[in-house]
Amino acid sequence: MAPPNTSFRAETAALMSGADAELDVSGYQCPLPVLKASKRLSAMAPGSVLRLIATDPAAAIDVPHFCNERHHQLISSSNENGRLIFLIRKGS
């Protein structure tokens, strides 16, 4: 079980980044980061923003491709100390 304030920290980080939600898939390997992002986005309203955090180097290729194929907008991507951070706006 996660510490009680974990979700609060995730929500705070998401809000600070301008995202509506955050999904941390650190440690997961291809194809799981994209599959988990797809599932999370499917539960979100069109126009909502997901902050995705991944450590799999393949995510740098997979996430932009996923966004293009599913008509989501990749707002930004960055590498922060080996953590790949993506902001994805859900398409309609």
Residue pairs with C-beta under 8 A, 6 or more apart in sequence:
10 22
10 24
11 22
13 22
13 51
14 20
14 21
14 22
14 51
17 51
17 85
17 87
18 49
18 87
19 49
19 50
19 51
19 87
20 44
20 48
20 49
20 50
21 40
21 44
21 48
21 49
21 50
21 51
22 50
22 51
22 52
22 53
23 36
23 37
23 40
23 50
23 51
23 52
23 53
24 53
25 32
25 33
25 36
25 37
25 52
25 53
25 54
25 55
25 56
25 59
26 53
26 54
26 55
26 83
27 55
28 36
28 54
28 55
28 56
29 56
29 58
30 56
30 58
30 59
30 62
31 62
33 52
33 54
33 56
33 59
33 62
33 63
34 59
34 62
34 63
34 66
37 50
37 52
37 63
37 66
37 88
38 66
38 70
40 50
41 48
41 50
41 70
41 72
41 88
41 90
44 50
44 90
45 90
46 90
46 91
46 92
47 89
47 90
47 92
48 89
48 90
49 75
49 87
49 88
49 89
49 90
50 86
50 87
50 88
50 90
51 85
51 86
51 87
52 63
52 85
52 86
52 87
52 88
53 83
53 84
53 85
53 86
54 63
54 83
54 84
54 86
55 82
55 83
55 84
56 62
56 84
57 84
59 84
59 86
60 77
60 79
60 84
63 74
63 77
63 84
63 86
63 88
64 74
64 77
66 72
67 73
67 74
67 88
68 74
70 91
71 91
71 92
72 88
72 89
72 90
72 91
73 88
73 89
73 91
74 86
74 87
74 88
75 87
75 88
75 89
76 85
76 86
76 87
77 84
77 85
77 86
77 87
78 84
78 85
79 85
